[in-house]
Amino acid sequence: MTTWLRDRLGDLSALLGHNWDWWWQRRLRFADWFYAIFTLPFTGMGMLVGVGSNLGLLTFLLSLGTGLISNQWMILGWGVLIFVLPGLLASATMLWRRTAPKWLMLVGLALLFLYGNPVPLMVGLYSYPAHFSERRLLTAWFLLGLLGVAINLGQSVLGFVMSAILVLVVPTIAGLWIGTRRQLIDRLHERAERLEREQHMMAEQAIGAERTRIAREMHDVVAHRVSLMVLHAGGLEVSATDGRTAEAAGLIRTTGREALSELRGILGVLRDEGTDTAPTAPQPVLDDLDRLITEWRGAGMEVGWETSGRVRPLPAAIQRTAFRIVQEGLTNAAKHATGARVEVWLHHGESQLEVEVANDPVRSPGQAPPRSGFGLTGLRERVVLAGGELTSGVCPDGGWRLRAILPVGEETSPEPNSSEVEEEATNGDPHAPGR
């Protein structure tokens, strides 16, 4: 019952929201129709009162045409022509008060001079400054209206002043206030949008400058050092008399060239301010693990590799993440556990891929290499973006294990809850059952 009520309330809210948007987009057109319909009886009443009170020029014209009226049909025709059509015309012109206000102003002045009826002119004097900023035409319309008030409604000085204030000044001031407020709001919106665009431009310029600086530093420091390493390795490969030394030097040279190639692609992305796309070079996948492990074995590392489960095609993003996990695990083992055996294990589950890199304890302590401290942090961020979990910790025997679980099913995996928590020593055993 609660679910049904919640669904009905949600549907009602969506319907009200849709109707509100529809109405808000057409609110000005509804306002035009409201003015046209609401003022129609007041316009007709003002015409009757004006003619009955001998106001306006139409009284003089009716006195001339009284002798021409001979029957009731002519009286009805004159009534329609004199009262109905002008009233409908005045209401119809209000539908274009925001786009073509001159017709409303002309009809309003005509009714004021002919009938002494100020209603359409009052609507026009309010609408014109509310939607247009031309003050010269507004002054001309106001002066003509002032003349009409003086002729028809200004029997005395006090009556003229009161009529001018009520008929002309009040609607004009109201229209000016509405128009000024609308212009102020539009300018504030425009200023806010301009400031937002300028802020985005400044942020993009700052990002571009920082990317250029990073690219320059990487080129001056990293690329120079790697190029120097490749050059020396090539020279050693050529001059070495021992076959194993020449082979190791060749491996160093090849690895350095690949690193330079990847670094060149990264520098190209950093310096290219017109795009945020990644390099178009093929990205590593699980099929490249064989080459990666072969390279580390050639460098003297003892690496064991095991794959279990039903192997099937996986998304490219998951394969790249798994490759980077193995790459980071082997790199850390080479840096911090030199000479220790490393085990790489991949398990293909029904809805997840488990990747584990574990090394044995260090055989003999050596000089610790320089560390950046950002390898596992960046790897953890990559795994979390893929919707998985990454854990790392010390094994009971003194080794180290890096383990990740990556979702590969169609269902969305739950949020990782232990991505930033290192495993306990009892859970970090790479040979523990149920891993």
Secondary structure as UniProt FT lines:
FT   HELIX           2..25
FT   HELIX           27..38
FT   HELIX           40..52
FT   TURN            53..54
FT   HELIX           58..65
FT   HELIX           66..68
FT   HELIX           72..79
FT   HELIX           80..84
FT   HELIX           85..93
FT   HELIX           94..96
FT   TURN            97..99
FT   HELIX           101..115
FT   HELIX           119..131
FT   HELIX           135..152
FT   HELIX           157..164
FT   HELIX           165..169
FT   HELIX           170..217
FT   HELIX           218..223
FT   HELIX           224..239
FT   HELIX           243..271
FT   TURN            273..274
FT   HELIX           286..288
FT   HELIX           289..298
FT   TURN            299..300
FT   STRAND          303..309
FT   HELIX           316..336
FT   TURN            338..339
FT   STRAND          342..348
FT   STRAND          352..359
FT   HELIX           375..385
FT   TURN            386..387
FT   STRAND          389..394
FT   TURN            396..397
FT   STRAND          400..407
FT   TURN            419..420
FT   TURN            425..427
FT   TURN            430..431
FT   TURN            433..434
//
